[in-house]
Amino acid sequence: IINNYLDGTQGGAVDKASPGGKHFRHSKRKVDYVLAYHYRKRFARHPPGAGSPEPTHGSASLALVSNGGTGKGRAELQQQDGGQRALPELPGPPGVEVIELGPLDALEEEKRMQREEYEHNLLQAGLEIEKDPENKSQGLSFVRIHAPWQVLSREAEFLKIKMPTKKMYEITEEGGILKKLNEIWCKLTEPLQPQVPQQENTNMKSLSYPFSREKIYLYNIKDKDTFFDNATRSRIVREILKRTSTKARNSMGISTLIANNVYDAAYPLHDGEYEGQNDDMNDRKLLYREWARYGVFYKFQPVDLIRKYFGEKIGLYFAWLGLYTEFLIPSSVVGIIVFLYGCITIESDIPSKEMCDQRNAFTMCPLCDKFCDYWNLSSACATARASHLFDNPATVFFSIFMALWATMFLEQWKRLQMRLSYFWDLTGLEEEEEHARPEYETKLLQKKLKNKNITTENSDKVRCNLDEREKLTCSDRMPGYAANFGLILFMIMLTFSAVFGVIVYRITTAAALSFSTSETTKSNVRVTVTATAVIINLVVILMLDEIYGAVAKWLTEIEVPRTEKTFEERLILKAFLLKFVNSYASIFYVAFFKGRFVGRPGHYVYVFDGYRMEECAPGGCLMELCIQLSIIMLGKQLIQNNLFEIGIPKLKKFFRKLKDERTEPRVMDTNQSKDPQQWDLDYILEPFTGLTPEYMEMIIQFGFVTLFVASFPLAPLFALLNNIIEVRLDAKKFVTELRRPDTVRAKDIGIWYNILSGIGKLSVIINAFVIAVTSDFIPRLMYQYAYSQNGTMHGFINHTLSYFNVSHLKAGTQPENSPFAQDVLFCRFKDYREPPWSQNPYEFSKQYWAVLSARLAFVILFQNLVMFLSVLVDWMIPDIPKDISEQIKKEKSVLVDFFLKEEHEKLKLIESFLTRDKQECKSGTKGERFRAASFCQFNRSQKGSFASFSSQHTEV
């Protein structure tokens, strides 16, 4: 029965050739993968009178090569015969005048030979190929690849791809109040749902099982050409391309061939046009209409359709991005409330009132030597009032809230990830043993050749004898490790140098502007210096980010990791380390170092012979930290995440098009179709380079939202606004601007989860120090409950200012031409120090040590409290939803029952054969023939039946 089914459908229904170019030009074979390459040659001179050779008919427009013949005419005969023939060495299709070619240069000849050998090996692997003719002096050519059913079924079994069986089972939903709430939520969010085809009965799910040719009767195969979807077909072909090798240059797969410029690109085809007037709907057009347009920004993402079209790995990324964006909504609301609280209470803030009250007349010490005069603290009124917007008691609550928010986000993501794994059949996905990267195998082969002093002629023999146990040792990798350590250290020092350069700019610019005779310039020195310095810092960060991305990739390549997974993880760690330091170094400086090493009047700390270290504004460094954080965050999001993502791919596409137009001779090709085919349209798109840049920008943003959120409560709001655009921008990029990525099965987001968890824990410590050290929360608390006479904040400003005798200023540092010099005996500066009339003048006072102790105690208390609450939230929320856990157990039980039932039916069929044989025993010679045929069939069935029953039962 099985053999009859396969033979009967071998030439069954196939998709009709579409004008969109998703099939071979002159057959109905579906294009599963495309290889593109540029060729260059020169035509030989023809004998006089021969004329230029012209194609006589359409068969010269391409060369169709299948697993049993070459040329279009023979391909059709082979399809009718169905036999497997050896590949004849023919110069071209029969009946076609062959163009005589002159000698090719050495490099092009080598590439051509590698392509021929590689394509011959693909044919040996069972694939079918169609090639464009190379009938120009130079140009672009495509190799289209089709995987027949035999190859698909063989590779699906080898890769253990789960496919739906005939068995359907019911999904048990949660009852009670949760079900009611879910129904209400579905009705409320119905307008927000994308209009994509849904499963007819959402309460039923197909039982999936790894594909097996022996148990093909278990699967719901209606049509062998549509049983494996396009994404699965391309994934299977890609695996074959990766492991097919050539002898030349020790090429170990398509990746090495592309790196050596033998091929320019290798990619699966998109499903068709994403926009147009035709009524043919495909998944790409559906994704564009319901997901990849800015006009549908308010809708949920069709995550299942994304997974179907792009694969599980990209599907998980967009599911994670969607959940992260949804979680930003409550944090944005709370952040706005905290900001509004600061706005409402600004008028009742006593320290701000005292600072703005001109009657207090706090005469402050000069901000610079010689050229700066004494000044009144009330002139900094605006800075003090603005600082209260972000430096108020509500920010402490918001820091605790954001730490718990980060924990709840990660816990909810684990639950969603488990739910998606169940519905996407990833629950039993094992870590497949990955093939070694071509670069790793090449390096290993070079090592063996060097050790054994073998010539390159025997290199293929060495490659065949490579043992799995042989690998690159630490001594082989030592140069790479040393380069990694040295260069990463150099890059980190370069970042610190850039930050120090900006500090020097601030100091020198502030000193230069202080020399100005314009009162307006002098009064706006701090604002001017801060704004320009932050913009310079942003430009430096953006430039170094691009450099660090390229450096991290190069460092990972010279490290020669064995597998693609290891390569990706090491690349992510290096890129994250460099970009993290680059993005946050200047923010760390403002938060924890600026103003801490200034010194005091009469004993300032100087840099570069006469320039004083910069100090915080009278209202504290928190306001400047807020400015620094907001400009860098918004600048990175606007310029790097949006403008760069939109502009750079378009520029690359434009330059690639110009390059192709220059290399492609402008000759009319009458054989080619006037309408561009799908492989032509996809080739001009930008190649997919991985999800690392997409994750990286979101992880850095997650750091901005959590690490210093105490200083900028509006950070979640700006992140939310950015992500609403980012989701659609990434969607549009994947659907319209990138070649279709290879589908990759993944059950989680990998190392990114560990990085997110680490940032969440680090944010607790950093926010504790921001509140304790950078803000005035602890000094205000200490004053109100320890030093205030009436328990209020009256007198706080006077309490935080120390006295300095102006006669103790060093010679040459006194203000020149000061109208107040005769009247000022003491000036004030912000610090806890003993007055000049005490026994230990200008030493740290008892209040300083009391406040310092309170700061450290707060850090310890805050950290332990938030960590405890985070662990409590983690414990209260199970990683696996209860209904999903029950469904997984139910699925295992259903799977066992299904196999037992199928095997029982097979045994009954065998018994019916035996009964029929016994009844026909008496019918003579004719009966003997039937009995012999039946017995042979019984032997085959019985052998496969019991073997499959036993093996399957053991696996279950």
Buried (B, 14 or more C-beta within 10 A) or exposed (E): EBEEEBEEBEEEEBEEBBEBBBBBBBBBBBBBBBBBBBBBBEBEEEEEEEEEBEBEEEBBBBBBBBBBBBBBBBBBEBBEEEEEBEBEEEEBBEEBBEBEEEEBEEEBEBBBBBBEBBBBBBBEBBBBBBBBBBBBEBBBBBBBBBBBBEBBBBBBBEBBBBBBBEBBBEBEEEEEEEEEEEEEEEEEEEEEEBEBEEEEEEEEBBBBBBBBEBBBBBBEBEEBBEBBEBBBBBBBBBBBBBEBBBBBBBBBBBBBBBEBEBBBBBBBBBBBBBEEEEEEEBBBBBBBBBBBBEEBEEBBBBBBBBBBBBBBBBBBBBBBBBBBBBBBEEBBEBBBEBBEBBEEBBEEBBBBBBBBBEEBEBBBBBBBBBBBBBBBBBBBBEBBBBBBBBBBBBBBBBBBBBBBBBBBBBBBBBBBBBBBBBBBBBBBBEEEEEBBBBBBBBBBBEBBBEEEEEEEEEBBEBBEEBEEEEEBEEEEBEEBEEBBEEBBEEBBEBBBEBBEEBBBBBBBBBBEBBEEEEEEEBEEBBEEBBEBBBEBBBEBBBEBBEEBBEBBBBBBBBBBBBBBBBBBBBBBBBBBBBBBBBBBBBBBBBBBEBBEEBEBBBEBEEBEEEBBBBBBBBBBBBBBBBBBBBBBBBBBBBBBBBEBBBEEBEEEBEEBEEEBEEEEEEEEBEBBEEEBBBBBBBBEBBBBEEBBBBBBBBBBBBBBBBBBBBBBBBBBBBBBBBBBBBBBBBBBBBBBBBBBBBBBBBBBBBBBBEBBEEBBBBBBBBBBBBBBBBBBBBBBBBBBEEBBEEEEBBBBBEBBBBBBBBEEBEEEBBBEEBEBEEEBEBBBBBBBBBBBEEEEBBEBBEBBEBBBEBBBEBBEEBBEBBBEBBEEBBEEBBEBBEBBBBBBEBBEEBBEBBBBEBBEEBBEEBEEBEEEBEEBEEEEEEBEEBBEEBBEBBEEBBEBBBEBBEEBEEEB
